[in-house]
Amino acid sequence: MATDPPATPDTSWDVVVIGSGAAGLMTCLELPQVLRVLLLSKDDKPRSASRWAQGGIAAVTRPEDSTASHVNDTLKAGAGLCDPDAVALLVNQAPACVQRLLELGMAFDRSGADLSTTLEAAHSHRRVLHAQDRTGGALVDALERQVQQRPNVVHCKGVMALQLWLEAGRCCGVQVLQTDRVSWIGSRAVVLATGGGGHLFAHTTNPEQASGDGLAMAWQAGAQLRDLEFVQFHPTALMLPGAPHFLISEAVRGEGARLHDRAGQSPVAGLAGADLAPRDQVSRALARTMQAQAVEHLWLDLRPVGEQRLLSQFPTIVRRCRELGIDPLTTSIPVAPAAHYWMGGIATDLQAATSVPGLYAVGEVASTGVHGANRLASNSLMECLVFARQLGQHLPGQLNDVTAGSRPGLARPPLVLLPAGRGAQPARLDQQRQLLRQLCWQVAGVERRNAPLAQALQRVRQQRQALEGWPQLQQLQQLQPGECLQLASGDQPQLRAQVDLQHRLVLAELLIEAALFRGESRGGHYRTDAPAAQPFWQRHTLQQRGQAISTAAIG
């Protein structure tokens, strides 16, 4: 893999992959080596959400387990909205993907000669493979080592995708911001592997980069989005003043850790499965207990796991807690729910194709039909692997007679970026971003209600429309393929901040609209004013630019 020279407007590619987490890296590895592939990362540092995944990767590897059991657990967790064909594909392909990872150098934990497995919520068997408590990081490290050896892959870091390039309804490239220049990169296909939008919420286990940019760009390009109201809130994020909401893996509860309030009572005693009930149920139980007791967090006691197992299987959790001044070997740790994973996304088929020709999506950014209304723990990393494999097998046959976007204006001199509008300073934009995150947590968090959602939808829509009228964003929208913009010194940070806020406002509007539209409670979507699931709502929610929100049948 090369990292130089950087992508330039006069370079075209067979495939552009946007996002360098597990989904993007696996996509690069599964594509045929004859294809020229450009991998784009919007940041210079490796901070994808995949790296933060602690728990593991779900696959049937033990003789007492079965694919039928894994399918049933997934369907049950998905609360009636999983697409059976997608679930069957994931479960049946999972063991082969595990073998593929072993061949790529993934170092799973072992118990003797066998792969070690653990139990997580809503799984009926121990089928979650892990690499201590940093499975996501170990996976990304293994995939990166392999991608670096691919001569056909060029990896450009610090390149922000701004919008997709469409010609005659087909995606044939992307507009990017790189250093001091906005330009277009042509390709025969574009793969979005940008992750979810968990950072849209004030309390989240996701990194800042999980801003929903891929979802926003796909919607702007006319792609169909599905089930955006379904967000999974992880019950146990570490809650210490001024510290990031570090995820405490569900696997610790699978090994014996227990939730309790200050009086030592379990907030989940009334749930079937108690500490290992589905995540949405545990998160709501904690949120209600916190509200009733007027506290900011509850407690998780890791000591029942045992000191030796904590240190060997969960060293990252122990180390991080100790760095923050609390020792889980001697005392319970403070936890509370936080946004963790987005079940909804860009609607894709079993080959990872979206509704826009030439545009594909893999990973959390996609809605494959696997997760339904509530993701089964540790199915998401496997989803990245399975659907990257599907894409790699399908895409080459779709590129026959397809050319990258043409650039008739390459000889034109660069245009100059217009002056920024009022309020475009990064500090003021960051303040707006933080207010938006608070709003999303308040109205579209663990529990939701009609009136606040309706008010928030109007407010966010007005903010988005006002922002999109700013001169620099207007100039980006009007920039034609073949044209480029030259930025002056200091322009890049404020332009990045404007586009980031625009993407977040687009996603917030879509999230709130979907949560308001679905007048029931199901999986990760809970309405206090409509607390029961309704049979007639057992349908997907669809959103597409220029069309009214609607529903579609399962499967």
MOTAPE-V603053 format. One record per backbone hydrogen bond with DSSP energy under -0.5 kcal/mol. CO is the residue of the C=O (numbers start at 1). NH is the residue of the N-H. E is the energy in kcal/mol with one decimal. If there is no record, write none. Layout:
# MOTAPE-V603053
co:CO nh:NH e:E
co:CO nh:NH e:E
This chain:
# MOTAPE-V603053
co:2 nh:155 e:-2.8
co:8 nh:11 e:-2.0
co:11 nh:186 e:-0.7
co:13 nh:188 e:-1.4
co:14 nh:189 e:-0.7
co:15 nh:17 e:-0.5
co:15 nh:38 e:-2.5
co:16 nh:18 e:-0.5
co:16 nh:191 e:-3.0
co:17 nh:19 e:-0.7
co:17 nh:40 e:-2.9
co:18 nh:193 e:-2.9
co:21 nh:25 e:-2.6
co:22 nh:26 e:-2.5
co:23 nh:27 e:-1.9
co:24 nh:28 e:-1.9
co:25 nh:29 e:-1.8
co:26 nh:30 e:-2.0
co:27 nh:31 e:-1.5
co:32 nh:35 e:-1.7
co:35 nh:37 e:-0.6
co:36 nh:14 e:-1.5
co:36 nh:15 e:-1.9
co:37 nh:39 e:-0.5
co:37 nh:154 e:-2.5
co:38 nh:17 e:-3.2
co:38 nh:40 e:-0.5
co:39 nh:156 e:-2.9
co:40 nh:19 e:-2.9
co:41 nh:158 e:-0.6
co:41 nh:159 e:-2.6
co:43 nh:158 e:-0.8
co:45 nh:47 e:-1.5
co:48 nh:51 e:-0.8
co:48 nh:52 e:-0.5
co:49 nh:52 e:-1.1
co:49 nh:53 e:-0.6
co:50 nh:53 e:-1.3
co:51 nh:137 e:-0.7
co:53 nh:136 e:-3.1
co:53 nh:137 e:-0.6
co:54 nh:135 e:-1.2
co:57 nh:129 e:-2.8
co:59 nh:61 e:-0.8
co:62 nh:65 e:-1.5
co:66 nh:70 e:-2.0
co:67 nh:71 e:-2.8
co:68 nh:72 e:-2.4
co:69 nh:73 e:-2.6
co:70 nh:74 e:-2.1
co:71 nh:75 e:-2.6
co:72 nh:76 e:-2.5
co:73 nh:77 e:-2.3
co:74 nh:78 e:-2.0
co:75 nh:80 e:-0.9
co:76 nh:79 e:-1.2
co:78 nh:81 e:-1.6
co:78 nh:373 e:-2.5
co:82 nh:84 e:-0.7
co:83 nh:86 e:-0.6
co:83 nh:87 e:-2.1
co:84 nh:88 e:-2.7
co:85 nh:89 e:-2.1
co:86 nh:90 e:-2.3
co:87 nh:91 e:-2.6
co:88 nh:92 e:-2.5
co:89 nh:93 e:-2.1
co:90 nh:94 e:-1.4
co:91 nh:95 e:-0.6
co:93 nh:97 e:-1.9
co:94 nh:98 e:-2.2
co:95 nh:99 e:-1.9
co:96 nh:100 e:-2.1
co:97 nh:101 e:-2.3
co:98 nh:102 e:-2.3
co:99 nh:103 e:-2.0
co:100 nh:104 e:-1.5
co:101 nh:105 e:-0.5
co:101 nh:106 e:-2.6
co:102 nh:105 e:-1.1
co:106 nh:108 e:-1.1
co:109 nh:116 e:-2.5
co:110 nh:112 e:-0.6
co:111 nh:114 e:-1.5
co:114 nh:111 e:-2.9
co:116 nh:130 e:-0.6
co:118 nh:127 e:-0.7
co:118 nh:128 e:-1.9
co:120 nh:123 e:-1.9
co:121 nh:377 e:-0.6
co:125 nh:127 e:-1.2
co:127 nh:59 e:-2.0
co:127 nh:129 e:-0.8
co:128 nh:118 e:-1.7
co:129 nh:57 e:-2.1
co:130 nh:109 e:-3.4
co:131 nh:134 e:-2.1
co:134 nh:138 e:-2.6
co:135 nh:139 e:-2.6
co:136 nh:140 e:-2.6
co:137 nh:141 e:-2.4
co:138 nh:142 e:-2.1
co:139 nh:143 e:-2.5
co:140 nh:144 e:-2.8
co:141 nh:145 e:-2.0
co:142 nh:146 e:-1.4
co:143 nh:147 e:-2.7
co:144 nh:148 e:-2.4
co:146 nh:149 e:-1.1
co:147 nh:150 e:-1.9
co:149 nh:151 e:-0.7
co:150 nh:153 e:-1.2
co:152 nh:37 e:-2.5
co:153 nh:2 e:-2.0
co:154 nh:39 e:-3.2
co:154 nh:156 e:-0.6
co:155 nh:157 e:-0.5
co:156 nh:41 e:-2.4
co:158 nh:160 e:-0.6
co:158 nh:179 e:-0.6
co:159 nh:161 e:-0.6
co:160 nh:177 e:-2.7
co:163 nh:175 e:-3.5
co:164 nh:166 e:-0.6
co:165 nh:172 e:-2.7
co:165 nh:173 e:-0.5
co:167 nh:170 e:-1.8
co:170 nh:167 e:-2.5
co:170 nh:172 e:-0.5
co:172 nh:187 e:-2.1
co:172 nh:405 e:-1.7
co:173 nh:165 e:-2.5
co:174 nh:185 e:-2.6
co:175 nh:162 e:-3.4
co:175 nh:163 e:-1.0
co:176 nh:178 e:-0.6
co:176 nh:183 e:-2.1
co:177 nh:160 e:-2.4
co:178 nh:180 e:-0.5
co:178 nh:181 e:-1.3
co:180 nh:487 e:-2.9
co:181 nh:178 e:-2.9
co:182 nh:485 e:-2.5
co:183 nh:176 e:-2.8
co:185 nh:174 e:-2.2
co:186 nh:13 e:-2.0
co:189 nh:16 e:-2.2
co:190 nh:192 e:-0.5
co:190 nh:360 e:-2.6
co:191 nh:18 e:-3.0
co:191 nh:193 e:-0.6
co:192 nh:362 e:-2.3
co:193 nh:21 e:-0.6
co:196 nh:212 e:-1.5
co:197 nh:200 e:-2.1
co:198 nh:201 e:-1.6
co:202 nh:204 e:-0.6
co:203 nh:339 e:-2.7
co:207 nh:210 e:-1.9
co:209 nh:211 e:-2.2
co:210 nh:199 e:-2.3
co:212 nh:216 e:-2.3
co:213 nh:217 e:-2.6
co:214 nh:218 e:-2.3
co:215 nh:219 e:-2.4
co:216 nh:220 e:-2.4
co:217 nh:221 e:-1.5
co:218 nh:223 e:-2.6
co:219 nh:222 e:-1.6
co:224 nh:347 e:-2.2
co:225 nh:543 e:-2.5
co:226 nh:345 e:-2.2
co:227 nh:230 e:-1.5
co:229 nh:231 e:-1.0
co:230 nh:343 e:-1.6
co:230 nh:344 e:-1.3
co:231 nh:233 e:-0.5
co:232 nh:234 e:-0.7
co:232 nh:340 e:-2.8
co:232 nh:341 e:-1.7
co:234 nh:338 e:-1.9
co:235 nh:237 e:-0.6
co:236 nh:248 e:-2.5
co:237 nh:336 e:-1.6
co:238 nh:240 e:-0.6
co:240 nh:243 e:-2.1
co:244 nh:246 e:-2.2
co:246 nh:238 e:-3.6
co:247 nh:249 e:-0.7
co:249 nh:252 e:-1.5
co:250 nh:253 e:-1.0
co:250 nh:254 e:-1.6
co:251 nh:255 e:-1.2
co:252 nh:257 e:-2.8
co:253 nh:256 e:-1.1
co:258 nh:301 e:-3.2
co:260 nh:299 e:-2.3
co:261 nh:264 e:-1.9
co:265 nh:261 e:-2.3
co:266 nh:269 e:-0.7
co:268 nh:271 e:-1.8
co:271 nh:273 e:-0.6
co:271 nh:274 e:-1.9
co:273 nh:276 e:-2.9
co:274 nh:277 e:-1.8
co:276 nh:122 e:-1.4
co:278 nh:281 e:-0.5
co:278 nh:282 e:-2.1
co:279 nh:283 e:-2.9
co:280 nh:284 e:-2.1
co:281 nh:285 e:-2.3
co:282 nh:286 e:-2.4
co:283 nh:287 e:-2.6
co:284 nh:288 e:-2.6
co:285 nh:289 e:-2.0
co:286 nh:290 e:-2.8
co:287 nh:291 e:-2.2
co:288 nh:292 e:-2.7
co:289 nh:293 e:-2.3
co:290 nh:294 e:-0.7
co:290 nh:295 e:-2.2
co:291 nh:294 e:-0.5
co:298 nh:335 e:-2.0
co:299 nh:260 e:-2.4
co:300 nh:302 e:-0.8
co:300 nh:333 e:-2.4
co:301 nh:258 e:-1.9
co:302 nh:305 e:-1.8
co:303 nh:306 e:-1.4
co:306 nh:310 e:-2.5
co:307 nh:311 e:-2.4
co:308 nh:312 e:-1.9
co:309 nh:313 e:-3.1
co:309 nh:314 e:-0.6
co:310 nh:314 e:-1.7
co:314 nh:318 e:-2.0
co:315 nh:319 e:-2.8
co:316 nh:320 e:-2.8
co:317 nh:321 e:-2.5
co:318 nh:322 e:-2.3
co:319 nh:323 e:-2.4
co:320 nh:324 e:-1.4
co:321 nh:326 e:-2.5
co:322 nh:325 e:-1.6
co:326 nh:328 e:-0.7
co:327 nh:330 e:-1.9
co:327 nh:331 e:-1.6
co:333 nh:300 e:-2.2
co:334 nh:239 e:-2.3
co:335 nh:298 e:-2.9
co:336 nh:237 e:-2.2
co:338 nh:234 e:-2.3
co:339 nh:205 e:-2.5
co:341 nh:232 e:-4.0
co:341 nh:343 e:-0.7
co:345 nh:226 e:-3.3
co:346 nh:367 e:-3.2
co:349 nh:352 e:-1.8
co:352 nh:361 e:-2.2
co:353 nh:349 e:-1.7
co:355 nh:357 e:-0.6
co:356 nh:359 e:-2.1
co:357 nh:171 e:-3.1
co:358 nh:190 e:-2.6
co:359 nh:354 e:-2.3
co:360 nh:192 e:-3.2
co:363 nh:366 e:-1.9
co:365 nh:346 e:-2.9
co:366 nh:368 e:-0.6
co:367 nh:348 e:-1.9
co:369 nh:83 e:-3.1
co:371 nh:374 e:-1.6
co:373 nh:524 e:-3.1
co:376 nh:379 e:-1.9
co:378 nh:58 e:-2.6
co:378 nh:382 e:-0.5
co:379 nh:383 e:-2.0
co:380 nh:384 e:-1.8
co:381 nh:385 e:-1.5
co:382 nh:386 e:-2.8
co:383 nh:387 e:-2.3
co:384 nh:388 e:-1.6
co:385 nh:389 e:-1.8
co:386 nh:390 e:-2.1
co:387 nh:391 e:-2.3
co:388 nh:392 e:-2.5
co:389 nh:393 e:-1.7
co:390 nh:394 e:-1.7
co:391 nh:395 e:-3.2
co:394 nh:397 e:-0.7
co:394 nh:398 e:-0.6
co:395 nh:398 e:-2.0
co:395 nh:399 e:-0.7
co:396 nh:399 e:-1.1
co:399 nh:402 e:-2.0
co:407 nh:410 e:-1.3
co:409 nh:412 e:-2.0
co:415 nh:486 e:-3.6
co:421 nh:424 e:-1.5
co:425 nh:428 e:-0.6
co:425 nh:429 e:-2.4
co:426 nh:430 e:-2.5
co:427 nh:431 e:-1.7
co:428 nh:432 e:-1.9
co:429 nh:433 e:-2.2
co:430 nh:434 e:-2.4
co:431 nh:435 e:-2.0
co:432 nh:436 e:-2.1
co:433 nh:437 e:-2.2
co:434 nh:438 e:-2.1
co:435 nh:439 e:-2.2
co:436 nh:440 e:-2.6
co:437 nh:202 e:-1.5
co:437 nh:441 e:-2.0
co:438 nh:442 e:-2.3
co:439 nh:443 e:-2.6
co:440 nh:444 e:-2.2
co:441 nh:445 e:-0.7
co:443 nh:449 e:-0.5
co:448 nh:528 e:-2.7
co:448 nh:529 e:-0.5
co:449 nh:453 e:-1.8
co:450 nh:454 e:-2.6
co:451 nh:455 e:-2.3
co:452 nh:456 e:-2.5
co:453 nh:457 e:-2.5
co:454 nh:458 e:-1.7
co:455 nh:459 e:-1.9
co:456 nh:460 e:-3.0
co:457 nh:461 e:-2.3
co:458 nh:462 e:-1.9
co:459 nh:463 e:-2.0
co:460 nh:464 e:-2.7
co:461 nh:465 e:-2.4
co:462 nh:466 e:-2.3
co:463 nh:467 e:-2.5
co:464 nh:468 e:-2.5
co:466 nh:469 e:-1.0
co:467 nh:470 e:-2.1
co:470 nh:474 e:-2.2
co:471 nh:475 e:-2.2
co:472 nh:476 e:-2.0
co:473 nh:477 e:-2.0
co:474 nh:478 e:-1.9
co:475 nh:479 e:-0.9
co:476 nh:479 e:-0.6
co:480 nh:483 e:-2.7
co:484 nh:415 e:-3.1
co:485 nh:182 e:-2.3
co:485 nh:487 e:-0.5
co:486 nh:417 e:-1.6
co:488 nh:491 e:-2.2
co:490 nh:494 e:-0.7
co:491 nh:495 e:-2.1
co:492 nh:496 e:-2.9
co:493 nh:497 e:-2.1
co:494 nh:498 e:-1.9
co:495 nh:499 e:-2.3
co:496 nh:500 e:-2.6
co:497 nh:501 e:-2.2
co:498 nh:502 e:-2.4
co:499 nh:503 e:-2.7
co:500 nh:504 e:-2.2
co:501 nh:505 e:-2.5
co:502 nh:506 e:-2.3
co:503 nh:507 e:-2.3
co:504 nh:508 e:-2.8
co:505 nh:509 e:-2.3
co:506 nh:510 e:-2.0
co:507 nh:511 e:-2.9
co:508 nh:512 e:-2.6
co:509 nh:513 e:-2.4
co:510 nh:514 e:-2.3
co:511 nh:515 e:-2.5
co:512 nh:516 e:-2.2
co:513 nh:517 e:-2.1
co:514 nh:518 e:-2.1
co:517 nh:519 e:-1.1
co:518 nh:520 e:-1.2
co:522 nh:525 e:-2.4
co:524 nh:526 e:-0.6
co:525 nh:522 e:-2.8
co:526 nh:448 e:-2.2
co:526 nh:528 e:-0.6
co:527 nh:530 e:-1.4
co:532 nh:521 e:-1.3
co:534 nh:537 e:-1.9
co:535 nh:538 e:-1.7
co:537 nh:539 e:-2.7
co:540 nh:552 e:-1.7
co:541 nh:227 e:-2.2
co:542 nh:550 e:-2.2
co:543 nh:225 e:-3.1
co:544 nh:547 e:-2.2
co:550 nh:542 e:-3.1
co:552 nh:540 e:-2.7
